[in-house]
Amino acid sequence: EKITRLIEYATNRSLPVIIACASGGARMQEGSLSLMQMAKISSASYNYQSNKKLFYVSILTSPTTGGVTAS
């Protein structure tokens, strides 16, 4: 939810977004709430890029692996 709000804030104010990710991905135990949050982040990111053409950087750090991509 915080990441979605950050992206929406940046979209409304035409600010750049830089996100550093250090995660092994979503866990099965997190359930549907985790899945829906990923959809919200994807939607906010799409709106950020398509409407404003703003600067967005995603930094993947250790231990980020294929789990994040698979999620």
Backbone torsions as a table, in degrees:
resi	resn	phi	psi	omega
1	GLU	NA	-40.2	-179.3
2	LYS	-64.7	-38.1	179.9
3	ILE	-67.7	-41.0	177.2
4	THR	-59.8	-46.1	179.6
5	ARG	-63.3	-38.4	177.5
6	LEU	-60.5	-47.1	-178.7
7	ILE	-65.5	-41.3	178.0
8	GLU	-63.8	-40.6	177.4
9	TYR	-60.4	-47.2	180.0
10	ALA	-64.6	-37.4	178.8
11	THR	-63.1	-47.3	-177.7
12	ASN	-65.7	-26.2	-176.3
13	ARG	-110.9	8.0	179.8
14	SER	54.0	47.3	-180.0
15	LEU	-103.3	153.0	174.3
16	PRO	-73.2	156.4	177.6
17	VAL	-123.6	127.4	174.0
18	ILE	-127.2	119.3	-177.8
19	ILE	-120.8	128.9	174.8
20	ALA	-105.1	122.6	-176.3
21	CYS	-111.2	129.3	173.9
22	ALA	-134.3	89.3	-173.3
23	SER	-149.2	153.1	174.3
24	GLY	-93.6	0.5	-179.9
25	GLY	107.0	175.2	179.1
26	ALA	-73.9	145.0	179.6
27	ARG	-99.4	150.6	179.5
28	MET	-58.8	-34.0	-177.0
29	GLN	-68.5	-18.3	-178.0
30	GLU	-74.0	-20.5	172.4
31	GLY	71.1	-157.7	-173.1
32	SER	-71.0	-26.1	178.7
33	LEU	-60.3	-44.7	178.3
34	SER	-61.6	-41.5	179.9
35	LEU	-63.7	-42.1	179.7
36	MET	-68.3	-34.1	177.9
37	GLN	-64.6	-38.8	178.0
38	MET	-63.4	-37.8	177.9
39	ALA	-66.0	-39.5	178.8
40	LYS	-64.9	-41.7	178.8
41	ILE	-64.5	-43.1	179.1
42	SER	-61.8	-41.7	179.1
43	SER	-65.4	-44.6	179.0
44	ALA	-63.8	-39.8	178.6
45	SER	-64.9	-41.0	178.5
46	TYR	-62.1	-46.8	179.0
47	ASN	-62.1	-38.8	179.4
48	TYR	-60.0	-46.9	-176.2
49	GLN	-77.8	-40.4	-172.8
50	SER	-77.7	-33.9	-175.5
51	ASN	-86.6	-34.4	-171.8
52	LYS	-116.5	-18.4	-174.9
53	LYS	54.7	49.9	-176.9
54	LEU	-93.1	169.7	-176.8
55	PHE	-80.5	123.9	-179.1
56	TYR	-135.5	127.4	177.6
57	VAL	-129.2	133.1	175.0
58	SER	-116.5	121.1	-179.0
59	ILE	-106.2	118.8	178.6
60	LEU	-97.7	121.0	-178.1
61	THR	-115.3	169.7	178.1
62	SER	-65.5	137.3	9.9
63	PRO	-98.1	31.0	-179.4
64	THR	-61.0	125.6	-178.3
65	THR	-132.2	-160.9	179.5
66	GLY	-65.1	-14.3	178.7
67	GLY	-60.8	-38.1	178.4
68	VAL	-67.3	-41.8	178.6
69	THR	-64.5	-40.5	-179.9
70	ALA	-69.5	-29.2	179.5
71	SER	-70.5	NA	NA
